[in-house]
Amino acid sequence: MSHISRRTVLSATAATAALGAVAACGSATSTAGSGSDARTPAGNGTSSDPGQPSAKATPIGDGSTSDTGAQPNQPKPEKLKPGEQPPQFVVFSWDGAGATDDNQFPRFLKLAEQYKASMTFFLSGIYTLPKTKTDLYHPPQHSVGASDIPYLSDGAIRNTIKLVSQAWLAGHEIGTHFNGHFCSSRPGGNGVNKWSSDDWQSEIDQAISFVTNWKTNTGFADLPPLPFDYKKELIGGRTPCLEGQKTLLPTAAKMGWKYDASSPGGLQMWPQKVQNGALWDFPLQSIPFPGHTFQVLSMDYNILANQSAGSTKGDPGKYDTWRSEAAAAYQAGFDRAYTTNRAPFFVGNHFEQWNGGIYMDAVEATLKYVAGKPDVRLVSFRQLVEWLEVQDDSTLRKLRTLNVGQAPTGGWNSFLGVQGAAATPTS
């Protein structure tokens, strides 16, 4: 089973800095990137005791989820010292997070373990809802049970639940990709960009319900519960096709979420908060596209859109070239940030086999490329939020003055030295 709906390609305009064709997964603008060492996922080179989940799991609701204590394998975020160079954060994230037949989910869990990386998995709620229960899904502005991505087989649902449990216990974040994946690029154009904040509330409530009631809905009594309370763990998501953020944000803020990863075409600069300071904005970024005069969005589909015009089965004779080109784009984005402003670098992906699986190979190559470098932290969005929120506001404001590809004048000690020492910690 291969996740993800097909998306149309948007033409670039001069206003988007000649980015070229990008997928409706997000229109774009341009800018920079970079990378580092995966051994200590967050903080300034020290990790907290990874610990273990509590031996006693307290069931929640119908037993689909449970409280097993603090999540294992979480780093301790630390405030930058005066004049200290920031780590290079890199976040690999996955939309849908369903169990594919070609085992991409376990492939990247194994790679994450090998390279001591944490990642974010944006779970689509209906991936825990069986085909026989589609009438339980009432998508906003669509008929009951409608979805632009397929419901999974019972076997795939079982594997998804097992892998999501495994991911959380390994220290990865479980976010949400919502449910039906409705995009404006579809026939009829009735996408999530037309939803109200109340529509988003309904969609989120249903996604949470499907994940927290999978035992009732599936009847899989033999599987253990998910080892976390999803209502507490869920602090962010990414919308289908990067649409609908404007009306999502008020609902996300009301629910106490910490971030949103739905912005398209962000610059490689330090993040800022939106929605009156309630949420961190973590956009997919415009990154260099080697061999081209425009930049490309840091997501597998958007690279594909520029290589095979949106076809997931392009010319096999070009796969080797396209694979190298995709890896070079990610790595150029990383290098740009790593060697200059150290802005966190975000990569979006799907578990797929588009164009012979070359984008999966490109992501793996990029993970290996960045993991061995000094000061790199391969983190989840949740871990990045925790690091940002222990920094002084004045430090973050100063970091946000660095443009794409701009290194601090006089070096990091001069740039953050006096200001960092005089800052007052935030609450």
C-alpha positions as CSV (number, residue, x, y, z in Angstrom):
1,M,0.0,0.0,0.0
2,S,1.4,3.3,-1.0
3,H,0.3,6.4,0.9
4,I,-0.6,9.7,-0.6
5,S,-2.9,11.2,-3.0
6,R,-1.7,12.6,-6.3
7,R,-1.1,16.4,-6.3
8,T,-1.1,18.8,-9.2
9,V,1.8,21.1,-10.0
10,L,1.6,24.9,-9.6
11,S,3.6,27.2,-11.8
12,A,6.2,29.4,-10.2
13,T,5.9,33.2,-10.6
14,A,8.4,36.0,-10.2
15,A,6.8,36.7,-6.8
16,T,8.0,33.2,-5.6
17,A,11.5,33.9,-6.7
18,A,11.5,31.6,-9.7
19,L,11.0,28.5,-7.7
20,G,9.8,26.5,-10.7
21,A,7.0,24.0,-10.6
22,V,6.0,22.9,-7.1
23,A,3.3,20.5,-6.0
24,A,0.0,21.7,-4.7
25,C,1.3,20.1,-1.5
26,G,2.6,23.6,-1.3
27,S,3.3,26.7,-3.3
28,A,6.6,28.3,-2.5
29,T,9.2,31.0,-2.2
30,S,13.0,30.7,-2.0
31,T,16.1,30.4,0.3
32,A,18.8,28.4,2.4
33,G,19.7,25.1,4.4
34,S,22.2,22.9,6.5
35,G,23.1,19.8,8.8
36,S,24.9,17.9,11.8
37,D,25.6,15.0,14.4
38,A,22.7,12.7,15.3
39,R,24.1,11.3,18.5
40,T,22.3,13.7,20.8
41,P,18.9,14.5,19.3
42,A,18.4,17.8,21.1
43,G,19.9,20.1,23.6
44,N,23.5,21.2,23.4
45,G,25.2,17.8,23.1
46,T,23.8,16.1,26.2
47,S,20.9,13.6,26.4
48,S,18.6,12.8,29.3
49,D,18.5,9.3,30.6
50,P,16.4,7.5,27.9
51,G,14.7,5.5,30.5
52,Q,12.0,2.9,29.8
53,P,8.2,3.0,29.7
54,S,6.5,2.1,33.0
55,A,6.1,-1.6,33.5
56,K,2.5,-0.8,34.4
57,A,0.4,0.6,31.5
58,T,-2.8,2.3,32.6
59,P,-5.4,1.7,29.9
60,I,-7.3,4.7,28.6
61,G,-10.9,4.5,27.3
62,D,-11.5,1.3,25.5
63,G,-7.8,0.3,25.9
64,S,-6.7,1.5,22.5
65,T,-4.2,3.8,24.2
66,S,-2.5,3.8,27.6
67,D,-0.4,5.8,30.0
68,T,3.1,4.2,30.2
69,G,4.8,7.2,31.8
70,A,7.2,9.6,30.2
71,Q,8.3,8.9,26.6
72,P,11.6,7.1,26.4
73,N,14.7,8.4,24.6
74,Q,14.0,12.1,24.9
75,P,16.9,14.6,25.1
76,K,17.1,17.3,27.7
77,P,16.8,20.8,26.0
78,E,19.4,23.2,27.1
79,K,19.7,27.0,26.8
80,L,22.5,28.4,24.7
81,K,25.4,29.8,26.7
82,P,26.5,33.4,25.8
83,G,28.4,33.4,22.5
84,E,27.6,29.7,21.8
85,Q,27.0,28.6,18.3
86,P,23.5,27.0,17.9
87,P,23.2,23.4,17.0
88,Q,22.1,22.5,13.5
89,F,18.6,21.0,13.9
90,V,17.3,18.7,11.2
91,V,13.7,17.4,11.2
92,F,12.7,14.5,9.0
93,S,9.0,14.2,8.9
94,W,6.6,11.7,7.3
95,D,3.0,12.4,6.1
96,G,0.4,9.7,6.6
97,A,2.7,7.2,8.5
98,G,0.8,4.2,7.3
99,A,2.3,0.7,7.0
100,T,3.2,0.3,3.3
101,D,3.6,-3.1,1.6
102,D,7.2,-2.3,0.8
103,N,8.2,-1.8,4.4
104,Q,9.3,1.9,4.2
105,F,8.2,2.6,7.8
106,P,10.4,-0.1,9.4
107,R,13.2,0.8,7.0
108,F,13.4,4.4,8.3
109,L,12.8,3.3,11.9
110,K,15.9,1.1,11.6
111,L,17.9,3.9,10.0
112,A,16.8,6.3,12.7
113,E,18.0,3.9,15.4
114,Q,21.3,3.4,13.5
115,Y,22.0,7.1,13.3
116,K,20.4,8.1,16.6
117,A,17.8,10.3,15.0
118,S,14.3,11.3,16.2
119,M,11.6,12.0,13.6
120,T,8.0,13.1,13.4
121,F,5.4,10.8,12.0
122,F,2.1,12.6,11.0
123,L,-0.4,9.8,11.3
124,S,-3.6,9.9,9.2
125,G,-6.4,9.1,11.5
126,I,-8.3,6.9,9.0
127,Y,-5.3,4.6,8.8
128,T,-6.6,3.1,12.0
129,L,-10.2,2.8,10.7
130,P,-11.2,-0.4,8.9
131,K,-13.0,-0.3,5.5
132,T,-16.1,-1.8,7.1
133,K,-16.4,1.3,9.4
134,T,-16.0,4.1,6.9
135,D,-19.5,5.4,7.8
136,L,-17.9,6.6,11.1
137,Y,-16.0,9.3,9.2
138,H,-18.0,12.5,8.5
139,P,-15.5,14.7,6.6
140,P,-16.4,18.4,6.6
141,Q,-18.1,19.5,3.3
142,H,-18.0,15.9,1.9
143,S,-20.2,12.9,2.0
144,V,-20.0,10.3,4.8
145,G,-17.0,8.1,4.4
146,A,-15.4,10.1,1.6
147,S,-11.6,10.2,1.4
148,D,-9.1,11.2,-1.2
149,I,-6.6,8.6,0.2
150,P,-7.6,4.9,0.5
151,Y,-8.6,3.2,3.7
152,L,-6.1,0.5,4.7
153,S,-6.6,-3.3,4.7
154,D,-7.0,-4.9,8.1
155,G,-3.5,-6.2,7.9
156,A,-2.1,-2.8,7.1
157,I,-4.0,-1.3,10.0
158,R,-2.5,-3.9,12.4
159,N,1.0,-3.1,11.1
160,T,0.4,0.6,11.4
161,I,-0.6,0.3,15.0
162,K,2.4,-1.9,15.8
163,L,4.8,0.5,14.0
164,V,3.4,3.6,15.6
165,S,3.9,2.0,19.0
166,Q,7.4,1.1,18.1
167,A,8.1,4.6,16.8
168,W,6.9,6.3,20.0
169,L,8.8,3.9,22.3
170,A,11.9,4.7,20.2
171,G,11.5,8.4,20.9
172,H,9.8,9.6,17.8
173,E,6.8,12.0,17.7
174,I,3.3,11.0,16.6
175,G,1.6,14.0,15.1
176,T,-1.4,14.2,12.8
177,H,-2.0,14.4,9.0
178,F,-5.7,14.6,9.8
179,N,-8.0,12.2,7.8
180,G,-9.3,12.4,4.2
181,H,-6.5,14.4,2.5
182,F,-8.8,16.7,0.5
183,C,-6.9,19.1,-1.7
184,S,-8.0,22.0,-3.9
185,S,-6.1,20.4,-6.8
186,R,-8.6,17.5,-7.0
187,P,-11.5,17.3,-9.4
188,G,-14.1,19.8,-8.1
189,G,-11.5,21.6,-6.1
190,N,-13.3,21.0,-2.8
191,G,-10.2,21.0,-0.5
192,V,-9.4,21.8,3.1
193,N,-8.5,25.4,2.0
194,K,-12.3,26.0,2.1
195,W,-12.8,24.7,5.6
196,S,-13.7,26.9,8.5
197,S,-12.1,26.6,12.0
198,D,-15.2,24.6,13.1
199,D,-14.6,22.2,10.2
200,W,-11.0,21.7,11.4
201,Q,-12.2,21.1,14.9
202,S,-14.5,18.3,13.6
203,E,-11.7,16.8,11.5
204,I,-9.2,16.8,14.4
205,D,-11.8,15.4,16.9
206,Q,-12.5,12.6,14.4
207,A,-8.7,11.9,13.9
208,I,-8.2,11.6,17.6
209,S,-11.3,9.5,18.0
210,F,-10.1,7.0,15.3
211,V,-6.7,6.6,17.0
212,T,-8.0,6.4,20.5
213,N,-10.8,3.9,19.7
214,W,-9.1,1.6,17.2
215,K,-9.8,-1.5,19.4
216,T,-13.6,-0.8,19.3
217,N,-13.6,0.0,15.6
218,T,-11.4,-2.9,14.5
219,G,-12.1,-5.6,17.0
220,F,-8.4,-6.4,17.2
221,A,-8.4,-7.6,20.8
222,D,-5.0,-9.3,20.5
223,L,-2.9,-6.2,19.9
224,P,-1.5,-4.2,22.9
225,P,-2.7,-0.6,23.3
226,L,-0.7,2.3,21.9
227,P,1.8,3.2,24.7
228,F,0.7,6.9,25.0
229,D,-2.2,9.2,25.6
230,Y,-2.7,10.7,22.2
231,K,-4.7,13.6,23.4
232,K,-1.7,14.7,25.4
233,E,1.0,13.7,23.0
234,L,-0.6,15.4,20.0
235,I,0.8,19.0,19.7
236,G,1.0,19.6,16.0
237,G,0.3,18.4,12.4
238,R,0.7,19.0,8.7
239,T,-2.4,19.7,6.5
240,P,-3.1,17.9,3.2
241,C,-1.2,19.6,0.4
242,L,-0.1,22.3,2.8
243,E,-3.5,24.0,2.4
244,G,-5.9,25.5,5.0
245,Q,-3.5,26.7,7.6
246,K,-5.2,30.1,8.0
247,T,-8.4,28.6,9.5
248,L,-6.6,25.7,11.2
249,L,-4.5,27.9,13.4
250,P,-7.3,29.3,15.6
251,T,-8.4,25.8,16.3
252,A,-4.9,24.4,16.9
253,A,-4.3,27.3,19.3
254,K,-7.5,26.7,21.2
255,M,-6.5,23.0,21.6
256,G,-3.2,24.0,23.1
257,W,-1.1,22.7,20.2
258,K,2.5,24.0,20.1
259,Y,3.3,24.2,16.4
260,D,2.0,23.8,12.8
261,A,4.1,22.4,9.9
262,S,1.7,23.3,7.1
263,S,3.3,26.5,5.6
264,P,4.6,26.1,2.0
265,G,7.8,27.6,0.7
266,G,9.3,29.0,3.9
267,L,12.7,30.6,3.9
268,Q,15.6,28.9,5.7
269,M,15.5,31.2,8.6
270,W,14.9,30.7,12.3
271,P,11.3,29.9,13.2
272,Q,8.8,32.4,14.7
273,K,5.5,32.1,16.3
274,V,2.1,32.8,14.7
275,Q,-1.5,33.1,15.9
276,N,-0.7,35.8,18.4
277,G,2.4,33.9,19.7
278,A,0.5,30.6,20.3
279,L,2.1,28.3,17.8
280,W,5.5,27.8,16.2
281,D,5.4,28.0,12.4
282,F,7.6,25.2,10.9
283,P,7.3,25.5,7.1
284,L,8.6,23.3,4.4
285,Q,11.4,25.3,3.0
286,S,12.7,26.4,-0.4
287,I,16.1,24.9,-1.0
288,P,18.7,25.0,-3.8
289,F,17.9,22.7,-6.8
290,P,21.3,21.8,-8.3
291,G,21.4,22.2,-12.0
292,H,18.4,24.5,-12.1
293,T,17.9,28.2,-11.9
294,F,15.0,28.0,-9.4
295,Q,14.6,26.5,-5.9
296,V,12.4,23.6,-4.9
297,L,10.3,22.8,-1.8
298,S,11.9,20.4,0.7
299,M,9.5,17.5,0.1
300,D,9.8,14.4,-2.0
301,Y,6.7,15.1,-4.1
302,N,7.7,18.6,-5.0
303,I,11.1,17.4,-6.3
304,L,9.2,14.7,-8.3
305,A,6.9,17.4,-9.7
306,N,9.9,19.2,-11.2
307,Q,11.4,16.0,-12.6
308,S,8.6,13.9,-14.0
309,A,5.9,16.6,-14.3
310,G,3.9,15.1,-11.4
311,S,3.9,11.5,-12.7
312,T,4.9,9.0,-10.1
313,K,6.1,6.6,-12.9
314,G,8.4,8.7,-15.0
315,D,11.1,7.6,-17.4
316,P,13.1,4.8,-15.7
317,G,16.1,5.8,-17.8
318,K,16.3,9.0,-15.7
319,Y,15.9,7.5,-12.3
320,D,19.6,7.5,-11.4
321,T,19.9,11.1,-12.4
322,W,16.8,12.1,-10.6
323,R,17.9,10.2,-7.5
324,S,21.2,12.0,-7.4
325,E,19.5,15.4,-8.1
326,A,17.0,14.9,-5.2
327,A,19.8,13.9,-2.7
328,A,21.8,16.9,-3.9
329,A,18.9,19.3,-3.3
330,Y,18.4,18.1,0.3
331,Q,22.1,18.2,1.0
332,A,22.5,21.7,-0.6
333,G,19.7,22.9,1.7
334,F,21.4,21.4,4.7
335,D,24.8,22.8,3.8
336,R,23.5,26.3,3.3
337,A,22.1,26.5,6.8
338,Y,24.9,24.5,8.5
339,T,27.6,26.8,7.2
340,T,25.7,30.1,7.7
341,N,22.7,31.0,10.0
342,R,22.2,27.5,11.4
343,A,18.4,27.7,10.8
344,P,16.6,24.4,11.5
345,F,16.3,22.4,8.3
346,F,13.0,20.6,7.6
347,V,12.4,17.7,5.1
348,G,9.0,16.3,4.4
349,N,8.4,12.8,3.0
350,H,5.9,10.1,2.3
351,F,6.3,6.3,2.5
352,E,6.2,5.7,-1.3
353,Q,7.8,4.2,-4.3
354,W,7.5,7.0,-6.7
355,N,9.8,6.8,-9.7
356,G,11.1,3.5,-8.5
357,G,11.6,4.6,-4.9
358,I,14.4,7.1,-5.7
359,Y,13.1,9.7,-3.2
360,M,13.3,7.2,-0.4
361,D,16.9,6.5,-1.4
362,A,17.6,10.3,-1.5
363,V,16.2,10.7,2.0
364,E,18.4,7.9,3.3
365,A,21.5,9.3,1.6
366,T,20.7,12.7,3.2
367,L,20.2,11.2,6.6
368,K,23.6,9.5,6.4
369,Y,25.2,12.7,5.0
370,V,24.1,14.9,7.8
371,A,24.3,12.5,10.7
372,G,28.1,12.4,11.0
373,K,28.7,16.1,11.2
374,P,29.5,18.0,14.4
375,D,26.7,19.9,16.2
376,V,23.9,18.3,14.2
377,R,20.8,17.3,16.1
378,L,18.3,15.0,14.3
379,V,15.1,15.8,16.2
380,S,11.4,15.7,16.0
381,F,9.3,18.8,15.8
382,R,8.3,18.3,19.4
383,Q,11.9,18.2,20.5
384,L,12.7,21.3,18.5
385,V,9.8,23.1,20.2
386,E,11.1,22.1,23.6
387,W,14.6,23.5,22.7
388,L,13.2,26.7,21.4
389,E,11.1,27.3,24.5
390,V,14.0,27.2,26.9
391,Q,15.9,29.8,25.0
392,D,16.0,33.5,25.9
393,D,13.5,35.5,23.8
394,S,16.3,38.0,23.0
395,T,18.5,35.1,21.6
396,L,15.8,33.9,19.3
397,R,15.0,37.5,18.1
398,K,18.7,37.9,17.3
399,L,18.8,34.6,15.4
400,R,15.8,35.7,13.4
401,T,17.7,38.7,12.1
402,L,20.0,36.3,10.1
403,N,18.7,36.0,6.5
404,V,19.0,32.9,4.3
405,G,22.6,32.0,3.8
406,Q,23.8,34.8,6.1
407,A,26.4,33.9,8.7
408,P,26.8,36.2,11.8
409,T,29.2,39.1,11.3
410,G,32.2,38.6,13.5
411,G,31.3,35.0,14.4
412,W,28.9,33.5,16.9
413,N,30.8,34.6,20.0
414,S,30.5,38.2,18.9
415,F,26.9,37.8,17.6
416,L,25.4,36.1,20.7
417,G,27.9,36.9,23.4
418,V,26.9,40.0,25.2
419,Q,23.2,39.8,24.3
420,G,23.0,36.2,25.3
421,A,24.5,36.9,28.7
422,A,22.1,39.8,29.4
423,A,19.0,38.1,28.4
424,T,16.2,37.2,30.8
425,P,14.9,33.6,30.6
426,T,11.3,33.2,29.5
427,S,8.8,31.3,31.6
